[in-house]
């Protein structure tokens, strides 16, 4: 890219002394680089702050200022000032900032940008040429080059962290090399070499773990009452159709909250048909978790209030032929899984069991995993017999018995307990939440926070728990299945009232420990085991060939698993994000 600037560099170097005295060279270089970096960061911050005067103050006030865009070079400060209106980006992320000293008072810099204008994202490489002037350092040349589709992120070398690989392995003082968005190597730093083209990131004293995988989210629900009018009908003030439309058109509001809380892969366990497109849209988007989506649920009971006149998120399970046809349609439309929702309203389990079996057989025929909502032991028994790959909720009505445990082991089904989702319903009903809950509004989109603020919540240390008996059953069943060797996996059911996309992961992680699982087991449940259950074979592990999705933590998550939900840095597809840059997406 530097070739683009060579004519302008030559012009600016005319009359300059290119080589400083050798004795002073190091000091001159260091001073120039520090000054250029300070201006670079001030320039980027002015864009984020939408501060016109601060932004213009960064540039050379001269007819020789050069700007290079898609249409070629433009000269002059006056043109820059005239072109600067109110059209600031919704968001600017600047990564991989690099500086090269060229001569005394002249520094070349680049960064990789990701900008969002009116919900439309663009990314690429931008260049700056920094020049010392009598008025201080100024930008003399600026360019922006959109990245062609498929452009890989720069290579990284993550050095010095303690690596927890997701499968129980630990590497102290490690070096992890990332190339083309994939982990190239993991091993001890001692004796390892850093590739010449890699950016070295010092993580000494920190912990590097795989990105979390949430096996149960709903992008068609906001995390507040407006997404569940069957439980909290606020449609007069918050029309359900408008809520669904907003969720469809702005998934980034949820994407970024999930990333900020460490979730780099997520399985949408049922919703409107538009949720299916999230898989393709998120695959190579470093600003989003990778998403797989089931699409509309096959349901034994259809709550009409949760559908819209023009689109539906439930397919009624009326007969076996209809069930098989629905599965075939899901497969043809690109669904990543088949979700069955067993709710016995005016129907017996004996009546619906053949339909669940038909769904399982059809799912296997089309190569799709079967996800089943079955919270009663007998319904869960039917689901496992029908070939369920993932039970998306706990059995909460009775202790699991030996026969059920053996059936789970024989089938290979994974078990997602979703221990805390019911709390959100209880708390929103009572408008009372635990102390510190309202701080979470800083971790979600302002669009979501506005909704929560519309129904004031009181923080309290004394919360009644009418669900205590069932909660104890859920905990005991989770521990028994885990100790027997059944894969247990992380899932929040995010999107349900007060089960917020992102922050709720900390509650679920802690609840799994409180139920009796060791922290190391919970970490595996949230990474490697969850990745397998959710259909992400190259996620949830830190090993060569895996996607470079990882979290940098300040402290050991084996001492407090909730630290997984507050990473310092998030690596998604080889792109490194600061957590604070991910928070508060409009």
C-alpha positions as CSV (number, residue, x, y, z in Angstrom):
1,X,0.0,0.0,0.0
2,X,2.9,2.4,0.6
3,X,3.3,2.6,-3.2
4,X,0.1,4.7,-3.3
5,X,1.9,7.4,-1.3
6,X,5.3,7.4,-2.9
7,X,4.7,10.4,-5.2
8,X,3.6,12.5,-2.2
9,X,6.4,11.2,0.0
10,X,8.9,12.3,-2.6
11,X,7.4,15.8,-2.8
12,X,7.5,16.2,1.0
13,X,11.1,14.9,1.2
14,X,12.4,17.6,-1.2
15,X,14.9,19.6,0.7
16,X,14.7,17.4,3.8
17,X,17.7,15.8,5.5
18,X,16.9,12.1,5.2
19,X,19.6,10.7,7.5
20,X,20.0,12.2,10.9
21,X,23.3,12.0,12.7
22,X,23.9,8.4,13.8
23,X,24.3,9.3,17.5
24,X,21.0,11.1,17.6
25,X,19.0,8.8,15.3
26,X,17.4,6.6,17.9
27,X,16.2,9.6,19.9
28,X,14.9,11.4,16.8
29,X,13.1,8.3,15.6
30,X,11.5,7.6,19.0
31,X,10.4,11.3,19.4
32,X,8.9,11.4,16.0
33,X,7.0,8.1,16.3
34,X,5.6,9.2,19.7
35,X,4.4,12.5,18.3
36,X,2.9,10.8,15.2
37,X,1.1,8.2,17.3
38,X,-0.4,10.9,19.6
39,X,-1.7,12.7,16.5
40,X,-3.0,9.4,15.0
41,X,-4.9,8.6,18.1
42,X,-6.3,12.2,18.4
43,X,-7.4,12.0,14.8
44,X,-9.3,8.8,15.3
45,X,-10.8,9.9,18.6
46,X,-12.1,13.1,16.9
47,X,-14.0,10.9,14.5
48,X,-15.5,8.8,17.3
49,X,-16.4,12.0,19.1
50,X,-17.8,13.7,16.0
51,X,-15.7,16.7,16.9
52,X,-15.3,18.8,13.7
53,X,-12.8,21.3,15.1
54,X,-10.6,18.6,16.7
55,X,-10.7,16.6,13.5
56,X,-9.8,19.5,11.2
57,X,-7.0,20.5,13.6
58,X,-5.2,17.3,12.8
59,X,-4.7,18.2,9.2
60,X,-2.2,20.3,7.3
61,X,-3.9,23.6,6.6
62,X,-2.4,23.9,3.1
63,X,-3.3,23.5,-0.6
64,X,-0.8,20.6,-0.5
65,X,-2.9,18.5,1.8
66,X,-3.7,15.3,-0.2
67,X,-6.7,13.0,0.3
68,X,-7.0,9.8,-1.7
69,X,-10.3,7.9,-2.0
70,X,-12.0,5.6,-4.5
71,X,-12.2,8.4,-7.1
72,X,-8.5,9.4,-6.8
73,X,-6.5,12.2,-5.1
74,X,-7.9,15.5,-4.0
75,X,-5.8,18.4,-2.8
76,X,-6.3,21.2,-0.4
77,X,-7.5,21.7,3.2
78,X,-10.4,23.9,2.1
79,X,-11.9,21.0,0.2
80,X,-11.7,18.8,3.3
81,X,-13.3,21.4,5.5
82,X,-16.1,22.0,2.9
83,X,-16.8,18.2,2.6
84,X,-17.1,17.7,6.3
85,X,-20.8,17.7,7.2
86,X,-22.8,15.9,9.8
87,X,-22.3,12.5,8.2
88,X,-20.1,10.9,10.9
89,X,-19.9,7.1,11.1
90,X,-22.1,5.3,13.6
91,X,-19.0,3.5,14.7
92,X,-15.3,3.4,13.9
93,X,-13.0,0.6,14.9
94,X,-9.3,1.1,14.3
95,X,-7.0,-1.9,14.6
96,X,-3.4,-2.9,13.8
97,X,-2.1,0.7,14.0
98,X,1.4,0.7,12.5
99,X,4.0,3.5,12.1
100,X,7.1,3.7,10.0
101,X,9.7,6.4,10.5
102,X,10.8,7.8,7.1
103,X,12.9,10.9,7.9
104,X,13.1,13.6,10.6
105,X,9.7,15.1,11.0
106,X,8.0,12.5,8.6
107,X,6.2,9.3,9.7
108,X,4.1,7.0,7.6
109,X,1.2,5.1,9.4
110,X,-1.5,2.6,8.5
111,X,-4.5,1.1,10.3
112,X,-7.3,-1.3,9.5
113,X,-10.7,0.3,9.8
114,X,-14.2,-1.0,10.3
115,X,-16.8,1.7,10.0
116,X,-20.6,1.6,10.1
117,X,-22.7,4.3,8.3
118,X,-26.4,4.0,8.8
119,X,-26.1,0.4,9.6
120,X,-24.0,-0.5,6.6
121,X,-20.5,-1.7,7.4
122,X,-17.3,-1.3,5.4
123,X,-13.7,-2.2,6.2
124,X,-10.3,-1.7,4.7
125,X,-6.9,-0.1,5.1
126,X,-6.3,3.6,5.7
127,X,-3.0,5.4,5.5
128,X,-1.6,8.6,7.0
129,X,1.5,10.6,6.3
130,X,2.4,12.7,9.4
131,X,4.6,15.8,9.0
132,X,6.1,18.1,11.6
133,X,5.3,21.7,10.9
134,X,5.9,25.0,12.7
135,X,2.4,24.6,14.2
136,X,3.1,21.0,15.4
137,X,2.5,17.6,13.8
138,X,-0.1,17.5,11.1
139,X,-1.5,14.9,8.7
140,X,-0.2,15.7,5.2
141,X,-1.7,12.8,3.2
142,X,-4.6,10.5,4.1
143,X,-6.0,7.6,2.1
144,X,-8.7,4.9,2.5
145,X,-8.7,1.6,0.5
146,X,-11.7,-0.7,0.9
147,X,-10.7,-4.3,1.5
148,X,-11.7,-6.8,-1.2
149,X,-14.1,-9.5,0.0
150,X,-12.3,-12.3,1.8
151,X,-9.2,-10.2,2.8
152,X,-7.7,-12.0,5.8
153,X,-6.8,-10.2,9.0
154,X,-3.1,-9.6,9.7
155,X,-1.1,-12.3,11.4
156,X,-0.8,-12.1,15.2
157,X,1.6,-13.6,17.8
158,X,0.0,-13.7,21.2
159,X,2.8,-14.1,23.7
160,X,3.2,-14.9,27.4
161,X,-0.3,-15.9,28.4
162,X,-1.4,-19.0,30.2
163,X,-3.5,-20.9,27.6
164,X,-6.5,-23.0,28.7
165,X,-7.2,-24.9,25.5
166,X,-10.9,-25.8,26.1
167,X,-10.3,-29.5,26.5
168,X,-8.4,-29.5,29.8
169,X,-4.9,-28.7,28.4
170,X,-2.9,-25.9,29.9
171,X,0.2,-24.2,28.4
172,X,2.1,-21.8,30.6
173,X,3.9,-18.8,29.1
174,X,2.6,-19.7,25.7
175,X,3.1,-18.4,22.2
176,X,0.0,-18.6,20.0
177,X,0.4,-17.7,16.3
178,X,-2.7,-16.7,14.3
179,X,-2.6,-16.6,10.5
180,X,-5.5,-15.9,8.1
181,X,-7.9,-15.9,11.0
182,X,-6.9,-19.4,12.0
183,X,-4.7,-20.7,14.8
184,X,-1.4,-21.8,13.3
185,X,0.4,-22.9,16.4
186,X,0.1,-23.2,20.2
187,X,3.0,-24.0,22.4
188,X,5.5,-22.8,25.0
189,X,7.1,-19.4,24.2
190,X,10.6,-20.6,25.0
191,X,12.3,-21.6,21.8
192,X,9.4,-20.6,19.6
193,X,9.9,-18.0,16.8
194,X,7.6,-15.1,15.9
195,X,6.7,-14.9,12.2
196,X,8.3,-11.7,10.7
197,X,4.9,-10.5,9.4
198,X,3.0,-11.0,12.7
199,X,2.0,-8.3,15.1
200,X,3.4,-9.2,18.5
201,X,0.9,-8.8,21.4
202,X,2.3,-9.2,24.9
203,X,-0.2,-11.0,27.1
204,X,2.2,-11.8,30.0
205,X,0.4,-12.5,33.2
206,X,-3.0,-13.0,31.5
207,X,-5.0,-16.0,30.5
208,X,-6.1,-17.0,26.9
209,X,-9.1,-19.2,26.6
210,X,-11.3,-20.2,23.6
211,X,-14.3,-18.0,22.8
212,X,-17.5,-19.1,24.5
213,X,-20.2,-20.9,22.6
214,X,-23.8,-20.2,23.7
215,X,-25.9,-23.1,22.5
216,X,-29.2,-21.4,23.2
217,X,-30.0,-17.8,22.1
218,X,-32.9,-16.2,20.3
219,X,-32.1,-13.3,18.0
220,X,-35.9,-12.7,17.6
221,X,-36.3,-11.7,21.2
222,X,-34.9,-8.5,22.7
223,X,-34.2,-9.5,26.3
224,X,-37.2,-7.5,27.5
225,X,-41.0,-7.7,27.6
226,X,-41.6,-6.5,24.1
227,X,-40.3,-9.8,22.6
228,X,-42.6,-12.0,24.6
229,X,-46.1,-10.6,24.5
230,X,-47.4,-14.1,25.6
231,X,-45.9,-13.3,29.1
232,X,-45.8,-9.5,29.2
233,X,-48.1,-7.8,26.8
234,X,-46.7,-4.3,26.2
235,X,-47.8,-4.1,22.6
236,X,-49.8,-0.9,23.2
237,X,-46.5,1.0,23.9
238,X,-44.1,-1.3,22.1
239,X,-45.7,-2.9,19.0
240,X,-44.6,-6.5,18.6
241,X,-44.2,-6.2,14.8
242,X,-41.9,-3.2,15.2
243,X,-39.8,-5.0,17.8
244,X,-39.3,-8.0,15.5
245,X,-38.5,-5.7,12.5
246,X,-35.9,-3.9,14.5
247,X,-34.3,-7.2,15.6
248,X,-34.3,-8.4,12.0
249,X,-32.7,-5.2,10.6
250,X,-30.2,-4.6,13.4
251,X,-28.7,-7.9,14.6
252,X,-25.5,-6.0,15.3
253,X,-27.1,-4.7,18.5
254,X,-27.1,-8.2,19.8
255,X,-24.0,-9.4,18.0
256,X,-21.7,-6.9,19.8
257,X,-23.2,-7.5,23.3
258,X,-22.5,-11.2,22.9
259,X,-19.0,-10.6,21.7
260,X,-18.3,-8.1,24.6
261,X,-19.3,-10.8,27.0
262,X,-17.0,-13.4,25.4
263,X,-19.5,-15.3,23.2
264,X,-17.9,-15.8,19.8
265,X,-20.3,-18.5,18.6
266,X,-24.0,-18.9,19.2
267,X,-26.8,-21.2,18.2
268,X,-30.2,-19.6,17.6
269,X,-32.7,-22.2,18.9
270,X,-35.7,-21.1,16.9
271,X,-37.3,-18.0,15.6
272,X,-38.6,-16.3,12.5
273,X,-37.3,-17.5,9.1
274,X,-35.1,-14.4,8.7
275,X,-32.8,-15.8,11.5
276,X,-31.5,-18.3,9.1
277,X,-29.5,-15.7,7.2
278,X,-27.5,-14.9,10.3
279,X,-25.3,-17.9,9.6
280,X,-24.1,-16.7,6.2
281,X,-23.9,-13.0,7.3
282,X,-21.9,-13.7,10.4
283,X,-19.5,-16.4,9.1
284,X,-16.6,-14.1,8.2
285,X,-17.8,-11.0,10.1
286,X,-15.3,-10.1,12.9
287,X,-17.9,-7.8,14.4
288,X,-20.3,-10.7,15.1
289,X,-20.3,-14.1,16.7
290,X,-20.6,-16.9,14.3
291,X,-24.3,-17.9,14.3
292,X,-26.1,-21.0,13.4
293,X,-29.9,-20.9,13.3
294,X,-32.7,-23.4,13.4
295,X,-35.4,-21.1,12.0
296,X,-39.1,-21.6,12.8
297,X,-39.8,-24.1,15.5
298,X,-41.9,-27.3,15.0
299,X,-44.3,-27.1,17.9
300,X,-46.9,-29.3,19.5
301,X,-48.7,-26.1,20.6
302,X,-48.6,-22.8,18.6
303,X,-49.1,-19.5,20.6
304,X,-50.5,-17.3,17.9
305,X,-49.6,-14.1,19.8
306,X,-45.9,-15.0,19.1
307,X,-46.4,-14.8,15.3
308,X,-47.2,-12.0,12.9
309,X,-49.8,-11.9,10.1
310,X,-47.1,-12.0,7.4
311,X,-44.7,-14.4,9.0
312,X,-44.6,-17.1,11.6
313,X,-42.0,-18.6,13.9
314,X,-43.9,-21.8,14.6
315,X,-44.9,-24.7,12.5
316,X,-47.7,-26.8,14.0
317,X,-47.0,-30.5,14.3
318,X,-50.3,-31.9,13.2
319,X,-49.4,-35.2,11.6
320,X,-46.3,-37.2,10.6
321,X,-46.5,-36.3,6.9
322,X,-46.7,-32.6,7.7
323,X,-43.8,-32.9,10.1
324,X,-41.6,-34.6,7.5
325,X,-42.6,-31.9,5.0
326,X,-41.7,-29.2,7.4
327,X,-38.2,-30.7,8.0
328,X,-37.6,-31.0,4.3
329,X,-38.6,-27.3,3.8
330,X,-36.3,-26.2,6.6
331,X,-33.4,-28.1,4.9
332,X,-34.2,-26.6,1.5
333,X,-34.3,-23.1,3.0
334,X,-30.9,-23.4,4.7
335,X,-31.8,-24.1,8.3
336,X,-28.9,-25.3,10.4
337,X,-31.0,-27.5,12.8
338,X,-34.5,-28.7,13.5
339,X,-36.0,-27.4,16.7
340,X,-39.0,-29.2,18.3
341,X,-40.9,-27.6,21.1
342,X,-42.8,-30.1,23.2
343,X,-45.6,-28.3,25.2
344,X,-48.5,-30.4,26.1
345,X,-51.6,-28.2,25.8
346,X,-54.8,-30.2,25.1
347,X,-52.6,-33.1,23.8
348,X,-51.0,-36.0,25.6
349,X,-47.4,-37.1,25.3
350,X,-48.6,-40.4,23.7
351,X,-50.3,-38.3,21.0
352,X,-47.2,-36.2,20.2
353,X,-44.5,-38.8,20.6
354,X,-44.9,-40.2,17.0
355,X,-44.6,-36.7,15.7
356,X,-41.3,-36.1,17.6
357,X,-40.0,-39.4,16.2
358,X,-41.0,-38.4,12.7
359,X,-39.1,-35.1,13.2
360,X,-36.0,-37.0,14.4
361,X,-36.1,-39.4,11.4
362,X,-36.5,-36.6,8.9
363,X,-33.8,-34.6,10.5
364,X,-31.3,-37.5,10.2
365,X,-32.4,-38.0,6.6
366,X,-31.5,-34.4,5.8
367,X,-28.3,-34.3,7.9
368,X,-29.6,-31.8,10.4
369,X,-29.2,-31.9,14.2
370,X,-32.4,-32.2,16.3
371,X,-32.9,-29.8,19.1
372,X,-35.7,-30.5,21.6
373,X,-37.4,-28.4,24.2
374,X,-38.6,-31.0,26.7
375,X,-38.6,-30.0,30.4
376,X,-40.5,-33.0,31.8
377,X,-38.7,-36.3,32.3
378,X,-41.1,-38.3,30.2
379,X,-41.0,-35.8,27.3
380,X,-37.2,-35.8,27.5
381,X,-37.2,-39.5,27.4
382,X,-39.2,-39.4,24.1
383,X,-36.9,-36.8,22.7
384,X,-33.8,-38.9,23.4
385,X,-35.4,-42.0,21.9
386,X,-36.3,-39.9,18.8
387,X,-32.7,-39.0,18.2
388,X,-32.3,-35.6,19.8
389,X,-28.8,-34.2,19.5
390,X,-29.3,-31.5,22.1
391,X,-31.8,-31.1,24.9
392,X,-32.1,-27.4,25.2
393,X,-33.4,-27.2,28.7
394,X,-33.2,-29.0,32.0
395,X,-35.4,-31.8,33.2
396,X,-37.1,-30.0,36.1
397,X,-40.1,-32.0,37.2
398,X,-38.4,-35.1,38.6
399,X,-35.0,-36.6,39.2
400,X,-33.5,-38.4,36.2
401,X,-33.4,-42.2,36.6
402,X,-30.8,-44.8,35.6
403,X,-32.7,-45.6,32.4
404,X,-32.7,-42.0,31.3
405,X,-29.0,-41.6,32.0
406,X,-28.2,-44.8,30.1
407,X,-30.3,-43.7,27.2
408,X,-28.5,-40.3,27.1
409,X,-25.1,-42.0,27.1
410,X,-26.1,-44.4,24.4
411,X,-27.4,-41.7,22.1
412,X,-24.7,-39.2,22.6
413,X,-27.2,-36.4,23.3
414,X,-25.9,-33.2,24.9
415,X,-27.6,-31.5,27.8
416,X,-28.1,-27.7,28.0
417,X,-29.5,-26.8,31.5
418,X,-30.5,-23.1,31.0
419,X,-30.6,-22.8,34.8
420,X,-31.4,-19.1,35.2
421,X,-33.7,-18.1,32.3
422,X,-36.8,-18.4,34.6
423,X,-35.4,-15.8,36.9
424,X,-35.9,-13.1,34.3
425,X,-39.6,-13.8,34.1
426,X,-40.0,-13.7,37.9
427,X,-37.9,-10.5,38.2
428,X,-39.7,-8.7,35.5
429,X,-43.0,-9.7,37.0
430,X,-42.0,-8.3,40.4
431,X,-39.8,-5.5,39.0
432,X,-37.1,-6.5,41.4
433,X,-33.6,-7.5,40.4
434,X,-30.4,-8.5,42.2
435,X,-28.0,-5.7,43.4
436,X,-25.8,-4.7,40.5
437,X,-28.2,-5.8,37.8
438,X,-28.7,-2.3,36.4
439,X,-25.0,-2.0,35.7
440,X,-25.6,-4.4,32.9
441,X,-27.3,-1.7,30.9
442,X,-23.8,-0.5,30.0
443,X,-23.1,-3.9,28.4
444,X,-26.1,-4.0,26.0
445,X,-27.2,-1.8,23.1
446,X,-28.8,1.5,24.1
447,X,-31.7,0.3,22.1
448,X,-32.2,-2.6,24.6
449,X,-31.3,-0.5,27.6
450,X,-34.0,2.0,26.7
451,X,-36.6,-0.8,26.9
452,X,-35.5,-1.9,30.3
453,X,-35.6,1.6,31.6
454,X,-39.2,2.0,30.4
455,X,-40.2,-0.5,33.1
456,X,-38.3,0.7,36.2
457,X,-36.6,-2.1,38.1
458,X,-35.7,-2.0,41.8
459,X,-32.5,-3.6,43.0
460,X,-32.9,-5.8,46.1
461,X,-30.8,-8.2,48.1
462,X,-33.9,-10.1,49.3
463,X,-35.5,-11.9,46.3
464,X,-38.1,-14.6,46.8
465,X,-37.6,-17.8,44.9
466,X,-40.9,-19.6,44.2
467,X,-39.0,-21.8,41.8
468,X,-36.6,-23.2,44.4
469,X,-37.9,-26.8,44.4
470,X,-37.6,-27.1,40.6
471,X,-34.3,-25.3,40.7
472,X,-32.9,-27.9,43.1
473,X,-34.1,-30.7,40.8
474,X,-32.4,-29.0,37.8
475,X,-29.1,-28.8,39.7
476,X,-29.2,-32.4,40.9
477,X,-30.1,-33.6,37.4
478,X,-27.2,-31.6,35.9
479,X,-24.7,-33.0,38.3
480,X,-25.8,-36.6,37.8
481,X,-25.7,-36.4,34.1
482,X,-22.3,-34.7,34.0
483,X,-20.8,-37.2,36.5
484,X,-22.2,-40.0,34.3
485,X,-20.4,-38.6,31.3
486,X,-23.2,-37.0,29.4
487,X,-21.9,-33.8,27.6
488,X,-23.3,-30.8,29.4
489,X,-23.0,-27.5,27.6
490,X,-23.5,-23.8,28.2
491,X,-26.8,-22.1,27.0
492,X,-28.5,-19.0,28.3
493,X,-31.8,-18.8,26.4
494,X,-30.8,-15.2,25.8
495,X,-33.5,-13.0,24.5
496,X,-36.1,-14.0,27.0
497,X,-37.2,-11.3,29.5
498,X,-34.2,-10.0,31.5
499,X,-32.0,-12.8,30.1
500,X,-29.9,-10.3,28.3
501,X,-27.9,-11.2,25.3
502,X,-24.3,-11.1,26.6
503,X,-24.4,-10.4,30.4
504,X,-26.6,-13.3,31.2
505,X,-23.8,-15.7,30.4
506,X,-22.1,-14.9,33.7
507,X,-25.2,-15.9,35.6
508,X,-25.4,-19.2,33.8
509,X,-21.7,-19.9,34.3
510,X,-22.0,-19.2,38.0
511,X,-25.2,-21.3,38.3
512,X,-23.5,-24.3,36.8
513,X,-20.8,-24.0,39.5
514,X,-23.4,-23.4,42.2
515,X,-25.2,-26.6,41.0
516,X,-22.0,-28.6,41.8
517,X,-19.9,-28.6,38.7
518,X,-16.2,-27.9,39.0
519,X,-15.0,-24.7,37.3
520,X,-12.8,-26.6,34.9
521,X,-15.8,-28.7,33.9
522,X,-17.9,-25.5,33.3
523,X,-15.1,-24.0,31.2
524,X,-15.2,-27.1,29.0
525,X,-19.0,-27.0,28.8
526,X,-18.7,-23.4,27.6
527,X,-16.1,-24.0,25.0
528,X,-15.2,-27.4,23.4
529,X,-18.3,-29.3,24.4
530,X,-20.6,-26.5,23.5
531,X,-18.9,-26.1,20.1
532,X,-19.5,-29.8,19.3
533,X,-23.1,-29.7,20.4
534,X,-23.9,-26.5,18.5
535,X,-22.3,-27.6,15.3
536,X,-19.1,-25.5,15.3
537,X,-16.4,-28.2,14.8
538,X,-13.6,-25.6,14.5
539,X,-14.5,-23.5,17.5
540,X,-14.2,-23.9,21.3
541,X,-10.6,-25.0,21.3
542,X,-7.2,-23.4,21.0
543,X,-5.3,-25.7,18.7
544,X,-3.8,-25.5,15.2
545,X,-6.5,-25.4,12.6
546,X,-9.2,-24.0,14.8
547,X,-10.8,-20.6,14.1
548,X,-9.0,-17.8,15.9
549,X,-11.8,-17.1,18.4
550,X,-10.4,-16.5,21.9
551,X,-10.7,-14.4,25.0
552,X,-7.9,-12.6,26.9
553,X,-8.7,-12.5,30.6
554,X,-6.9,-10.6,33.4
555,X,-7.4,-13.3,35.9
556,X,-7.7,-17.1,36.1
557,X,-11.2,-18.3,35.3
558,X,-10.7,-21.5,37.2
559,X,-11.0,-19.4,40.3
560,X,-14.0,-17.5,39.1
561,X,-15.8,-18.7,36.0
562,X,-17.7,-15.4,35.6
563,X,-14.4,-13.9,34.5
564,X,-15.1,-15.6,31.2
565,X,-17.9,-13.1,30.6
566,X,-15.7,-10.1,31.2
567,X,-12.8,-10.5,28.8
568,X,-10.2,-7.7,28.4
569,X,-9.8,-8.5,24.7
570,X,-11.9,-10.6,22.3
571,X,-10.3,-12.3,19.3
572,X,-12.9,-13.1,16.7
573,X,-11.7,-14.7,13.4
574,X,-8.2,-13.3,14.0
575,X,-9.4,-9.8,14.7
576,X,-8.6,-8.4,18.1
577,X,-11.2,-6.2,19.8
578,X,-10.9,-4.3,23.1
579,X,-14.0,-5.0,25.2
580,X,-14.8,-1.3,25.6
581,X,-14.9,-0.9,21.9
582,X,-17.7,-3.5,21.6
583,X,-19.9,-2.0,24.3
584,X,-22.8,0.3,23.7
585,X,-23.6,-0.2,20.1
586,X,-26.5,2.1,19.0
